[in-house]
Amino acid sequence: MNLDGLNKMQRKAVLHDEGPLLVLAGAGSGKTRVLTTSIAYLIEEKNIDPRNIIAITFTNKAANEMKERISKLLGMDVSHLWIGTFHSICARILRMNIDKIGYDRNFTIYDTSDQKTLIKEIINELGYKDDIAPRDALNVISSAKNKSLDPDEFLKLNTYYSKGDIYYEIYKKYEEKKFYYNALDFDDLIDKVLYLFVRSKETLDFYQKKFEYVFVDEYQDTNNSQYELIKYFAGFHNNVTVVGDADQSIYSFRGANISNILNFEKDFKDAETIKLEQNYRSTKNILETANLLIENNSERKDKELWTENKGGDRVIYKANSVESEEAKFVLDNIKSLMQEGYDAKDFAILYRTNAQSRPFEEILMKNLLDYKVVGGLKFYDRKEIKDLVSYLKILVNPKDDLSLKRIINEPKRGIGNKSIEELQRVANLHNIAILDLITDDSFNTLISDRIKKSTEKFYLPLREIFDNVDNYKIVDLIEDVLDKSGYMKSLESSYSVEDRARIDNINEFISSASEYQENNPEDNIYDYLENLSLLSDLDKTESTDNSISLMTMHAAKGLEFPVVFVVGLDEGLFPGKRSIDEGNIEEERRLFYVAITRAQEKLFLSSAEARRNYGKPVFYKPSRFIDEIIDNIKVEEKISSYGYSSREYEKTMAEDYMREKTRQSVLGKKLNKTSASDDEYKVGDRIVHAKWGSGMVVQIKKQDKGNELVVAFDEKGLKKLNQDYAPIEKV
């Protein structure tokens, strides 16, 4: 195999073929190339059977890219290779072995929405509706599973939650119901494989001996359960290669444990470490800025990115007075660079939280520039898609009461919540699935004639499909379900714009299924549903259109753009107040490092002295991170004072406030405000003063002798007035 295209350290990593290896891969250093070439090298040069190699990633997109690259290197089909996400690999193992721990092999995989529905049902059953929020319970359970704690272990070790006993009850009931429904959630996929390996030494021995070489991508993002799984896989041959970068560990809120990569040499005896420090993405100035920043962290593996690329432009930092000025700073630079030949798709605006996107969206819209916000409601979370998938789930797994209850009255069949509760009660009483209750003659006498008649409207039109589900092609099955269930007809008979949009979404779903079927002709509906369940958010992110990308820094991980704007660099926003309070500054700094290293050619940084928070001005200092890189960046403008001395600043604040008030009014939202008198002045009112002219009320302070108004005058700045004595009136 020709390795001439690799640099010295990349080649060293590829040629490593025995024992544990940690590849410290800096941003833009070609880690995917090293991974794929390593696997291809083992197959072609070392004659390793491809079936004895496993490569684990975090997204389906990354897994597919690896397969494509390996296929190109070897000139052969590699679809049979064990390359996939942690969840897909575990699902594959469970499909073949889960019966050894008491489940049927046709289990259903519940996504987050399914989990919330089940948790809510359990909370209501246990009588904790007023005490526990479903979302909180789900977070607690997921956190416990990521630490490999079952309900009993959670109860023993729990020291974090004041309602630990209640969470234990919910967790235990949740596990019992899923087992009865023959269903797993995402966390179960790894957890059940770990349990399988403990319970079945024969199964563990099989996979340990099978996987001669284990490869793991993005090792810095692994949690405790994933770490245990890797240890199991590598337990016999001890040939494990992990690729990662401690400086890009930004997912502790999802359970990622940076100690896994920091302690690799301790955990795997005789491990070798190879550093990939040559960057092929960014200019020298951008990399020097990134290095200067991350040197302030102590939890890291020492490395320093370098490049043969040209120096490039200086990194530019602009300290703005207000967020609208910050948005204009971004806009002006985008327009200027577009005149130089850059396309819209070359730009990315990165921020700490989604809530910060609003001023940038508005200014781009006003200037007729196409943009997309990466995030928000995903296609597969939309109601009509969830309904259709639930129909398919109940067809392949008749025990799945959760999916059945979602669609038994979609479209309306006269089966209300009380009827569904009665069906569930009777089914639980006789230890049977709801579908058995309504379809089996020996059981359906247990329900009232009214409920029986209503449920027949659901089952009878679908009976033929139930009986022949294994004989259907995927697309034919979907179309038949839509037709026989009456779901599509109910939408087509509607005159609402919303239902027309639902039809478009369903058509898109069918198109997606058709494409899947074309690419996977041997797969059936079981495989397709598993594929849907394993889709990650990043896999759903399309970036082919020519539009400016707006996204959080977390969402930008793994992406790159010629021009990047990192905005909102204010102390209290980034690093966030919570991170400051909890001492998580190093992860915030790693997040900024990730943001910086997304830039290929140009990088702009910005902050704002004042921003609106619930309609009121809040003042910020520039982020401490700016101080850490100040020697390597070009400061475009000095930071203005924190007082009210700038007339233009005060005017801009007032204008911003009015725009925000108008925007929220249009959206039908209530602006957070205080009012001195319901029938007189309130925040946001425009007034005129006999001497100082027009202005806007931005704050009201209650006083014993007439409330005090703080008014931002268009020409005179901020003034304090007594509403009862000042010569003012509403405009």
SEVEX-868571 format. One record per residue (C-alpha): residue in one letter; y, x, z. Coordinates in steps of 0.02 Angstrom, whole numbers, plus 50000, padded with zeros to 5 digits. Layout:
N
REC  r      Y      X      Z
REC  A      Y      X      Z
...
END
This chain:
731
REC  r      Y      X      Z
REC  M  50000  50000  50000
REC  N  50171  50066  49952
REC  L  50281  50087  50107
REC  D  50423  50182  50021
REC  G  50546  50040  50051
REC  L  50533  50057  50240
REC  N  50640  50168  50348
REC  K  50561  50295  50467
REC  M  50546  50182  50619
REC  Q  50490  50030  50518
REC  R  50352  50134  50440
REC  K  50298  50199  50610
REC  A  50281  50020  50673
REC  V  50180  49967  50520
REC  L  50059  50114  50536
REC  H  50024  50077  50719
REC  D  49850  49999  50716
REC  E  49778  50021  50890
REC  G  49836  49969  51063
REC  P  49988  49873  51127
REC  L  50154  49896  51038
REC  L  50329  49837  51081
REC  V  50446  49836  50931
REC  L  50625  49827  50996
REC  A  50705  49749  50843
REC  G  50895  49741  50844
REC  A  50987  49605  50751
REC  G  50974  49625  50563
REC  S  50851  49770  50576
REC  G  50715  49696  50464
REC  K  50591  49637  50595
REC  T  50513  49504  50483
REC  R  50480  49638  50352
REC  V  50394  49746  50483
REC  L  50287  49601  50545
REC  T  50230  49545  50374
REC  T  50200  49721  50309
REC  S  50099  49764  50465
REC  I  49984  49616  50436
REC  A  49967  49652  50250
REC  Y  49932  49836  50289
REC  L  49789  49791  50407
REC  I  49711  49678  50276
REC  E  49731  49792  50126
REC  E  49716  49967  50199
REC  K  49611  49940  50355
REC  N  49499  49804  50281
REC  I  49528  49687  50428
REC  D  49466  49511  50395
REC  P  49623  49400  50383
REC  R  49535  49272  50492
REC  N  49535  49398  50635
REC  I  49725  49413  50639
REC  I  49839  49292  50731
REC  A  50029  49291  50715
REC  I  50133  49177  50826
REC  T  50313  49124  50794
REC  F  50434  48998  50868
REC  T  50473  48893  50714
REC  N  50377  48825  50566
REC  K  50511  48898  50454
REC  A  50475  49074  50518
REC  A  50288  49047  50502
REC  N  50304  48987  50322
REC  E  50416  49134  50278
REC  M  50287  49254  50349
REC  K  50147  49174  50247
REC  E  50251  49182  50088
REC  R  50294  49366  50112
REC  I  50115  49416  50154
REC  S  50050  49319  50005
REC  K  50174  49410  49893
REC  L  50126  49580  49965
REC  L  49940  49551  49943
REC  G  49943  49443  49788
REC  M  49826  49317  49866
REC  D  49824  49147  49951
REC  V  49847  49167  50140
REC  S  49857  48984  50190
REC  H  49699  49008  50294
REC  L  49779  49141  50405
REC  W  49812  49101  50588
REC  I  50001  49107  50571
REC  G  50102  48973  50658
REC  T  50205  48920  50808
REC  F  50135  48924  50984
REC  H  50116  48736  50976
REC  S  50033  48727  50805
REC  I  49911  48867  50849
REC  C  49865  48778  51010
REC  A  49850  48610  50923
REC  R  49729  48691  50800
REC  I  49622  48760  50942
REC  L  49623  48593  51034
REC  R  49573  48494  50879
REC  M  49411  48593  50880
REC  N  49381  48608  51067
REC  I  49475  48478  51170
REC  D  49317  48374  51196
REC  K  49261  48512  51315
REC  I  49395  48456  51438
REC  G  49371  48269  51421
REC  Y  49483  48217  51275
REC  D  49439  48146  51105
REC  R  49479  48259  50958
REC  N  49588  48126  50876
REC  F  49720  48142  51013
REC  T  49902  48094  50982
REC  I  50046  48215  51009
REC  Y  50195  48133  51096
REC  D  50369  48194  51051
REC  T  50519  48190  51169
REC  S  50561  48009  51131
REC  D  50382  47954  51166
REC  Q  50384  48051  51329
REC  K  50544  47967  51386
REC  T  50472  47795  51349
REC  L  50316  47832  51451
REC  I  50414  47909  51595
REC  K  50528  47757  51602
REC  E  50376  47643  51607
REC  I  50302  47743  51751
REC  I  50464  47746  51850
REC  N  50474  47556  51836
REC  E  50292  47535  51888
REC  L  50315  47645  52041
REC  G  50475  47557  52092
REC  Y  50592  47706  52073
REC  K  50706  47631  51941
REC  D  50860  47649  52052
REC  D  50814  47821  52118
REC  I  50760  47928  51970
REC  A  50828  47946  51793
REC  P  50692  47964  51661
REC  R  50779  48115  51585
REC  D  50781  48204  51754
REC  A  50597  48168  51784
REC  L  50552  48233  51612
REC  N  50651  48394  51640
REC  V  50565  48423  51807
REC  I  50393  48395  51732
REC  S  50428  48507  51583
REC  S  50492  48645  51697
REC  A  50335  48633  51803
REC  K  50224  48644  51649
REC  N  50317  48795  51582
REC  K  50273  48878  51748
REC  S  50091  48822  51727
REC  L  50101  48709  51880
REC  D  49993  48552  51885
REC  P  50053  48406  51994
REC  D  49966  48469  52152
REC  E  50030  48647  52129
REC  F  50203  48578  52095
REC  L  50199  48483  52260
REC  K  50147  48638  52358
REC  L  50276  48754  52281
REC  N  50420  48633  52256
REC  T  50575  48691  52347
REC  Y  50709  48643  52221
REC  Y  50712  48454  52218
REC  S  50767  48340  52359
REC  K  50653  48204  52289
REC  G  50505  48317  52260
REC  D  50378  48191  52328
REC  I  50438  48058  52206
REC  Y  50434  48180  52060
REC  Y  50257  48224  52111
REC  E  50204  48041  52103
REC  I  50285  48021  51931
REC  Y  50210  48184  51867
REC  K  50036  48137  51927
REC  K  50045  47962  51853
REC  Y  50115  48034  51691
REC  E  49965  48149  51673
REC  E  49844  48008  51713
REC  K  49919  47891  51583
REC  K  49923  48022  51447
REC  F  49740  48060  51479
REC  Y  49698  47876  51469
REC  Y  49800  47857  51309
REC  N  49712  48011  51238
REC  A  49883  48089  51210
REC  L  49966  48257  51239
REC  D  50148  48310  51244
REC  F  50218  48474  51178
REC  D  50200  48564  51343
REC  D  50019  48506  51353
REC  L  49974  48595  51193
REC  I  49989  48765  51275
REC  D  49942  48705  51449
REC  K  49780  48625  51391
REC  V  49727  48781  51296
REC  L  49754  48883  51455
REC  Y  49652  48754  51550
REC  L  49519  48758  51414
REC  F  49505  48947  51427
REC  V  49485  48935  51617
REC  R  49355  48796  51606
REC  S  49257  48863  51458
REC  K  49220  49050  51461
REC  E  49122  49028  51301
REC  T  49277  48964  51211
REC  L  49385  49102  51283
REC  D  49260  49236  51231
REC  F  49253  49164  51056
REC  Y  49441  49174  51026
REC  Q  49464  49341  51115
REC  K  49332  49422  51006
REC  K  49393  49331  50850
REC  F  49573  49390  50862
REC  E  49564  49578  50837
REC  Y  49751  49589  50810
REC  V  49885  49483  50893
REC  F  50065  49479  50832
REC  V  50207  49388  50922
REC  D  50383  49361  50853
REC  E  50538  49334  50961
REC  Y  50446  49394  51116
REC  Q  50605  49388  51220
REC  D  50600  49198  51208
REC  T  50426  49174  51281
REC  N  50402  49075  51442
REC  N  50270  49101  51575
REC  S  50139  48992  51492
REC  Q  50162  49076  51323
REC  Y  50149  49245  51408
REC  E  49983  49195  51487
REC  L  49919  49134  51319
REC  I  49961  49301  51237
REC  K  49872  49394  51377
REC  Y  49717  49288  51346
REC  F  49719  49315  51158
REC  A  49736  49505  51178
REC  G  49614  49516  51323
REC  F  49467  49591  51228
REC  H  49531  49703  51087
REC  N  49701  49742  51168
REC  N  49783  49759  50997
REC  V  49944  49662  51027
REC  T  50110  49691  50939
REC  V  50262  49599  51004
REC  V  50430  49602  50916
REC  G  50589  49556  51005
REC  D  50759  49602  51073
REC  A  50806  49582  51256
REC  D  50988  49578  51202
REC  Q  50955  49414  51110
REC  S  50867  49323  51253
REC  I  50971  49164  51265
REC  Y  50849  49025  51308
REC  S  50822  49035  51496
REC  F  50871  48851  51505
REC  R  50712  48816  51406
REC  G  50606  48922  51522
REC  A  50616  49088  51427
REC  N  50583  49235  51543
REC  I  50670  49396  51494
REC  S  50554  49490  51612
REC  N  50413  49468  51486
REC  I  50494  49591  51365
REC  L  50572  49702  51498
REC  N  50402  49727  51582
REC  F  50293  49740  51427
REC  E  50246  49922  51458
REC  K  50192  49878  51636
REC  D  50094  49724  51584
REC  F  50000  49810  51441
REC  K  49927  49979  51485
REC  D  49964  50126  51368
REC  A  50091  50024  51270
REC  E  50201  50112  51142
REC  T  50383  50064  51108
REC  I  50469  50082  50939
REC  K  50654  50044  50917
REC  L  50723  49969  50757
REC  E  50908  50012  50771
REC  Q  50963  50023  50590
REC  N  51053  49864  50544
REC  Y  51055  49801  50364
REC  R  51166  49649  50392
REC  S  51336  49693  50464
REC  T  51477  49816  50437
REC  K  51503  49965  50551
REC  N  51653  49888  50640
REC  I  51557  49729  50681
REC  L  51410  49828  50751
REC  E  51521  49941  50856
REC  T  51599  49786  50932
REC  A  51427  49714  50972
REC  N  51368  49879  51049
REC  L  51525  49893  51154
REC  L  51497  49718  51223
REC  I  51312  49727  51264
REC  E  51325  49895  51353
REC  N  51397  49796  51499
REC  N  51226  49716  51532
REC  S  51100  49795  51649
REC  E  50949  49684  51606
REC  R  50908  49765  51440
REC  K  50809  49895  51344
REC  D  50927  50033  51291
REC  K  50963  50039  51105
REC  E  51115  50054  50992
REC  L  51132  49973  50822
REC  W  51195  50079  50678
REC  T  51214  50052  50492
REC  E  51239  50144  50329
REC  N  51352  50000  50274
REC  K  51538  50036  50254
REC  G  51657  50020  50400
REC  G  51729  49856  50339
REC  D  51878  49761  50409
REC  R  51925  49770  50592
REC  V  51867  49627  50700
REC  I  52018  49513  50724
REC  Y  52061  49424  50886
REC  K  52196  49290  50901
REC  A  52257  49220  51067
REC  N  52325  49047  51030
REC  S  52435  48932  51133
REC  V  52334  48774  51106
REC  E  52173  48720  51022
REC  S  52263  48647  50871
REC  E  52342  48817  50840
REC  E  52168  48894  50856
REC  A  52102  48772  50726
REC  K  52246  48815  50610
REC  F  52209  49000  50632
REC  V  52031  48968  50571
REC  L  52090  48857  50428
REC  D  52221  48981  50366
REC  N  52094  49122  50359
REC  I  51966  49013  50269
REC  K  52094  48962  50138
REC  S  52151  49141  50114
REC  L  51974  49207  50093
REC  M  51929  49066  49974
REC  Q  52070  49125  49863
REC  E  51986  49296  49865
REC  G  51824  49219  49801
REC  Y  51726  49166  49955
REC  D  51633  48999  49946
REC  A  51629  48866  50082
REC  K  51448  48909  50123
REC  D  51502  49086  50169
REC  F  51592  49026  50326
REC  A  51525  48982  50498
REC  I  51623  48922  50649
REC  L  51529  48954  50810
REC  Y  51568  48881  50981
REC  R  51486  48871  51152
REC  T  51458  48682  51157
REC  N  51458  48541  51030
REC  A  51606  48459  51115
REC  Q  51718  48599  51049
REC  S  51694  48554  50866
REC  R  51821  48412  50859
REC  P  51984  48504  50816
REC  F  51897  48606  50682
REC  E  51816  48452  50606
REC  E  51983  48363  50600
REC  I  52079  48504  50518
REC  L  51942  48532  50389
REC  M  51938  48346  50348
REC  K  52125  48338  50330
REC  N  52119  48483  50208
REC  L  51974  48406  50109
REC  L  51857  48551  50145
REC  D  51671  48509  50148
REC  Y  51584  48550  50311
REC  K  51426  48509  50407
REC  V  51392  48505  50592
REC  V  51223  48582  50627
REC  G  51149  48472  50762
REC  G  51169  48290  50811
REC  L  51047  48150  50779
REC  K  50898  48214  50682
REC  F  50813  48119  50543
REC  Y  50650  48096  50637
REC  D  50741  48026  50789
REC  R  50810  47876  50695
REC  K  50740  47708  50746
REC  E  50659  47657  50584
REC  I  50573  47825  50566
REC  K  50509  47818  50745
REC  D  50444  47643  50712
REC  L  50352  47694  50555
REC  V  50276  47847  50637
REC  S  50218  47737  50782
REC  Y  50128  47624  50657
REC  L  50039  47776  50588
REC  K  49997  47842  50761
REC  I  49913  47681  50816
REC  L  49813  47677  50655
REC  V  49736  47848  50688
REC  N  49724  47831  50878
REC  P  49688  47651  50933
REC  K  49702  47703  51116
REC  D  49886  47746  51097
REC  D  49963  47601  51195
REC  L  50134  47684  51196
REC  S  50150  47681  51007
REC  L  50077  47506  50999
REC  K  50204  47436  51121
REC  R  50346  47510  51019
REC  I  50301  47418  50858
REC  I  50198  47266  50908
REC  N  50359  47164  50896
REC  E  50441  47263  50754
REC  P  50483  47163  50652
REC  K  50501  47016  50772
REC  R  50339  46922  50801
REC  G  50380  46827  50960
REC  I  50303  46960  51072
REC  G  50438  46994  51201
REC  N  50441  47117  51345
REC  K  50357  46995  51464
REC  S  50213  46969  51342
REC  I  50195  47156  51320
REC  E  50194  47181  51508
REC  E  50058  47049  51525
REC  L  49955  47133  51390
REC  Q  49971  47300  51478
REC  R  49927  47223  51647
REC  V  49768  47141  51582
REC  A  49720  47297  51484
REC  N  49743  47407  51639
REC  L  49644  47283  51744
REC  H  49494  47295  51629
REC  N  49518  47480  51587
REC  I  49536  47451  51400
REC  A  49667  47487  51268
REC  I  49789  47348  51220
REC  L  49725  47352  51040
REC  D  49548  47317  51102
REC  L  49615  47175  51207
REC  I  49695  47086  51060
REC  T  49561  47122  50928
REC  D  49394  47114  51019
REC  D  49326  46936  51038
REC  S  49244  46984  51203
REC  F  49414  47027  51276
REC  N  49547  46922  51192
REC  T  49495  46768  51291
REC  L  49580  46855  51438
REC  I  49754  46822  51366
REC  S  49846  46658  51338
REC  D  49832  46566  51173
REC  R  50019  46590  51144
REC  I  50010  46779  51162
REC  K  49849  46784  51061
REC  K  49930  46689  50919
REC  S  50081  46804  50919
REC  T  49977  46963  50922
REC  E  49876  46901  50774
REC  K  50036  46912  50672
REC  F  50032  47098  50708
REC  Y  49848  47138  50687
REC  L  49778  47024  50552
REC  P  49891  47087  50410
REC  L  49844  47266  50458
REC  R  49658  47240  50490
REC  E  49603  47304  50321
REC  I  49708  47461  50344
REC  F  49633  47492  50517
REC  D  49458  47478  50444
REC  N  49493  47599  50300
REC  V  49623  47720  50368
REC  D  49515  47874  50332
REC  N  49504  47829  50148
REC  Y  49691  47822  50116
REC  K  49802  47952  50039
REC  I  49952  47984  50149
REC  V  50086  47903  50041
REC  D  49977  47754  49997
REC  L  49946  47724  50182
REC  I  50132  47728  50223
REC  E  50176  47609  50083
REC  D  50036  47489  50131
REC  V  50092  47489  50313
REC  L  50271  47451  50263
REC  D  50212  47309  50152
REC  K  50076  47228  50259
REC  S  50173  47241  50422
REC  G  50324  47153  50347
REC  Y  50436  47294  50408
REC  M  50514  47333  50239
REC  K  50533  47150  50195
REC  S  50630  47117  50354
REC  L  50754  47255  50308
REC  E  50769  47201  50127
REC  S  50810  47023  50178
REC  S  50954  47084  50286
REC  Y  51133  47092  50226
REC  S  51191  47222  50353
REC  V  51250  47394  50298
REC  E  51149  47470  50440
REC  D  50986  47398  50373
REC  R  51025  47461  50199
REC  A  51043  47634  50273
REC  R  50875  47611  50361
REC  I  50794  47574  50193
REC  D  50868  47735  50122
REC  N  50797  47832  50269
REC  I  50625  47756  50245
REC  N  50631  47800  50061
REC  E  50675  47978  50110
REC  F  50527  47978  50230
REC  I  50411  47925  50090
REC  S  50482  48063  49978
REC  S  50450  48189  50115
REC  A  50272  48128  50137
REC  S  50245  48137  49950
REC  E  50304  48317  49946
REC  Y  50189  48359  50093
REC  Q  50042  48276  50007
REC  E  50076  48372  49846
REC  N  50084  48538  49939
REC  N  49934  48499  50050
REC  P  49814  48397  49941
REC  E  49667  48418  50061
REC  D  49763  48354  50214
REC  N  49747  48177  50282
REC  I  49855  48066  50390
REC  Y  49797  48156  50548
REC  D  49861  48322  50480
REC  Y  50024  48244  50423
REC  L  50061  48166  50592
REC  E  50024  48331  50677
REC  N  50144  48417  50559
REC  L  50280  48290  50600
REC  S  50255  48313  50786
REC  L  50271  48501  50773
REC  L  50432  48504  50674
REC  S  50568  48597  50769
REC  D  50754  48564  50761
REC  L  50787  48724  50666
REC  D  50661  48675  50535
REC  K  50764  48519  50499
REC  T  50924  48619  50470
REC  E  50968  48622  50286
REC  S  51090  48754  50227
REC  T  51082  48741  50039
REC  D  51242  48644  50006
REC  N  51410  48727  49983
REC  S  51494  48679  50145
REC  I  51568  48764  50297
REC  S  51445  48771  50442
REC  L  51496  48719  50618
REC  M  51371  48749  50756
REC  T  51341  48809  50931
REC  M  51302  48993  50958
REC  H  51125  48945  51008
REC  A  51100  48853  50843
REC  A  51161  49008  50748
REC  K  51018  49116  50812
REC  G  50922  49186  50664
REC  L  51059  49144  50538
REC  E  51188  49253  50451
REC  F  51353  49222  50362
REC  P  51477  49332  50268
REC  V  51620  49267  50376
REC  V  51603  49208  50556
REC  F  51732  49132  50674
REC  V  51687  49135  50859
REC  V  51805  49014  50945
REC  G  51839  48954  51121
REC  L  51834  49126  51202
REC  D  51915  49064  51361
REC  E  51861  49108  51538
REC  G  51780  48951  51606
REC  L  51722  48897  51434
REC  F  51637  49059  51382
REC  P  51573  49120  51496
REC  G  51558  48944  51563
REC  K  51608  48899  51739
REC  R  51430  48854  51785
REC  S  51365  49022  51723
REC  I  51501  49110  51822
REC  D  51459  49012  51979
REC  E  51271  49040  51960
REC  G  51285  49224  51915
REC  N  51216  49205  51738
REC  I  51349  49311  51654
REC  E  51225  49426  51569
REC  E  51145  49286  51469
REC  E  51318  49224  51418
REC  R  51357  49400  51360
REC  R  51194  49404  51261
REC  L  51245  49240  51181
REC  F  51411  49316  51126
REC  Y  51313  49466  51060
REC  V  51207  49348  50956
REC  A  51364  49263  50890
REC  I  51446  49429  50841
REC  T  51291  49492  50751
REC  R  51283  49338  50639
REC  A  51431  49410  50541
REC  Q  51397  49513  50386
REC  E  51571  49559  50323
REC  K  51711  49483  50426
REC  L  51724  49425  50606
REC  F  51865  49326  50686
REC  L  51878  49289  50872
REC  S  51997  49166  50954
REC  S  52048  49087  51118
REC  A  52175  48955  51171
REC  E  52288  48958  51321
REC  A  52277  48770  51347
REC  R  52153  48635  51297
REC  R  52133  48450  51327
REC  N  52007  48396  51456
REC  Y  51990  48207  51474
REC  G  52161  48193  51394
REC  K  52250  48313  51512
REC  P  52303  48493  51481
REC  V  52194  48627  51563
REC  F  52248  48808  51559
REC  Y  52135  48957  51528
REC  K  52138  49146  51528
REC  P  52053  49240  51386
REC  S  51868  49272  51413
REC  R  51820  49429  51509
REC  F  51717  49473  51356
REC  I  51877  49505  51258
REC  D  51927  49638  51386
REC  E  51757  49721  51362
REC  I  51782  49744  51174
REC  I  51972  49759  51168
REC  D  51966  49943  51114
REC  N  51873  49899  50954
REC  I  51965  49744  50894
REC  K  52132  49706  50813
REC  V  52237  49588  50918
REC  E  52336  49481  50798
REC  E  52455  49408  50925
REC  K  52495  49436  51107
REC  I  52439  49307  51232
REC  S  52581  49189  51276
REC  S  52637  49153  51453
REC  Y  52551  49024  51561
REC  G  52715  48934  51603
REC  Y  52808  48799  51505
REC  S  52937  48915  51430
REC  S  52891  48893  51246
REC  R  52975  48741  51170
REC  E  52859  48745  51020
REC  Y  52710  48756  51136
REC  E  52765  48605  51235
REC  K  52797  48506  51077
REC  T  52627  48553  51008
REC  M  52542  48499  51169
REC  A  52626  48330  51158
REC  E  52581  48311  50975
REC  D  52401  48360  51012
REC  Y  52394  48232  51150
REC  M  52458  48093  51037
REC  R  52333  48140  50901
REC  E  52192  48140  51027
REC  K  52247  47972  51096
REC  T  52254  47898  50922
REC  R  52085  47971  50875
REC  Q  52000  47902  51030
REC  S  52084  47735  51006
REC  V  52017  47724  50829
REC  L  51843  47765  50893
REC  G  51859  47627  51021
REC  K  51850  47745  51168
REC  K  51954  47734  51325
REC  L  52066  47881  51357
REC  N  52058  47946  51534
REC  K  52229  47912  51606
REC  T  52328  47866  51761
REC  S  52459  47732  51763
REC  A  52607  47712  51879
REC  S  52628  47531  51837
REC  D  52515  47429  51725
REC  D  52664  47335  51653
REC  E  52778  47487  51633
REC  Y  52738  47669  51590
REC  K  52570  47748  51558
REC  V  52508  47915  51496
REC  G  52531  47926  51308
REC  D  52685  47813  51298
REC  R  52824  47869  51183
REC  I  52996  47857  51265
REC  V  53177  47898  51222
REC  H  53300  47978  51346
REC  A  53489  47953  51334
REC  K  53520  48141  51337
REC  W  53357  48231  51291
REC  G  53297  48120  51149
REC  S  53118  48064  51114
REC  G  52961  48123  51202
REC  M  52792  48072  51268
REC  V  52729  48038  51444
REC  V  52591  48164  51481
REC  Q  52569  48138  51667
REC  I  52615  48013  51804
REC  K  52626  48057  51989
REC  K  52633  47915  52113
REC  Q  52780  47926  52233
REC  D  52842  47813  52372
REC  K  53013  47797  52291
REC  G  52973  47768  52108
REC  N  52836  47859  52015
REC  E  52872  48029  51940
REC  L  52844  48047  51752
REC  V  52808  48213  51669
REC  V  52874  48196  51491
REC  A  52851  48317  51346
REC  F  53013  48299  51248
REC  D  53011  48343  51064
REC  E  53158  48462  51079
REC  K  53183  48494  51266
REC  G  53007  48532  51326
REC  L  52930  48466  51486
REC  K  53040  48371  51609
REC  K  53007  48277  51770
REC  L  53090  48106  51786
REC  N  53094  47964  51911
REC  Q  53043  47811  51812
REC  D  53157  47696  51913
REC  Y  53317  47797  51892
REC  A  53303  47899  51731
REC  P  53398  47832  51577
REC  I  53239  47804  51475
REC  E  53154  47664  51381
REC  K  52992  47642  51283
REC  V  52999  47668  51096
END
